[in-house]
């Protein structure tokens, strides 16, 4: 059911890259089923183990996907911006997920009900192809991030995260506190504080009242490990996957992750 926040302009193009990848006629077919909803910082938009009722195509903002490490702690496994969609289990026919999706940077999204999506993917196979392409990217990003966390020093990991967040938000300014970064990345706050101070001394970024500003992206890329380049290269691949070319093992693994 559509809510009070709706797509205002019939001529407006979506900001979400998955929707932009669709032919215009397919997006026009999809448009009446989309509603614009606000993304409020710290709000959970998909609870772990709860039924997936909607997909959220991010237009602006950042959503963190969290895996529970123990009863108290959760660690980010990937980040979703306007390149992606929240609600991946529904694409794979899975009703729920052990992962929690929480808004990190506020913005907006285009929301669609799962039942409507299922009907439309039957009529528009390219829509399903685009969504499966994103599932592949999310799986790859999660896997690479895990490898990065196991092998690379924290300054490289933080640089990768900041670059990824900048890419997905299209902004040099990230409203993130050090405490939130520490919880997100699963490290002590002191570790984050020390690393950011080092970045500041090198002129890479600046911080002020819960706002981190990236000032020298080129230098930040040099600090980052190659994991960032691997993730970005995969993200920038054209959305040309065919449904029957997605390996079965990849779908099975994605079911466990999304």
Helices and strands as residue ranges (DSSP letters): H 17-20, H 24-31, E 35-39, E 44-46, E 54-68, E 74-80, E 85-86, H 88-91, E 100-113, H 114-123, H 125-151, H 154-169, E 173-174, H 178-185, H 189-201, E 205-208, E 211-214, H 217-223, H 226-235, G 243-245, H 248-257
